[in-house]
Amino acid sequence: MRQLFFEHKKHPLLPFKKFMLRVFFYFSFSLLLIVFSLGIGTFGYHYFGEIAWIDAFYNASMILTGMGPVNEMITVKAKLFSSFYALFSGIAFLSTFAVIFAPIAHRMLHILHFQDDENK
């Protein structure tokens, strides 16, 4: 469990197999975030937009990836949900990207710190 958290700069570099386990854990967490976000959008578009489940999923997927809405929202509740879901989706997309690349960026910075210490 300890290898899932980031090591301090004074600690040795994590072995590659444990690093890959860390990457897998963070990638899995980001997949859960995507599934959770799609679930919120699908349910909301189906309930507030009164559209079929497959169309609600399609609309939620398109909003979550930044492509834009597919179905026109007619009612005020549907337009409000669509607006707030679009704002949420922007944050969720950026958060997912950050979670996926955090272990990779940390390892690169850790390696660069070791190289900097060797030059002193």
KACOR-V718869 format. One line per field, one symbol per residue. ss: DSSP state (h for helix, s for strand, l for the rest). phi: phi as a letter, one per 30 degrees, with the letter a starting at -180 (. if undefined). burial: + if it has 9 or more other C-alpha atoms within 8 Angstrom, else -. A space follows every 10 residues. Layout:
ss: ???
phi: ???
burial: ???
This chain:
ss: lhhhllllll lllllhhhhh hhhhhhhhhh hhhhhhhhhh hhhhhhhhll llhhhhhhhh hhhhllllll lllllhhhhh hhhhhhhhhh hhhhhhhhhh hhhhhhhhhh hhhhhhhhhl
phi: .dddcddddd ddddeedddd dddddddddd ddddddddde dddddddddh cdeddddddd dddddidjdc cdccdddddd dddddddddd dddddddddd cedddddddd dddddddddd
burial: --+---+--- -------++- +++-+++-++ +-++--++-- ++++++-++- +-+-++++++ ++++----+- -------++- ++--++--++ -++--++-++ --+--++--+ +-+-------
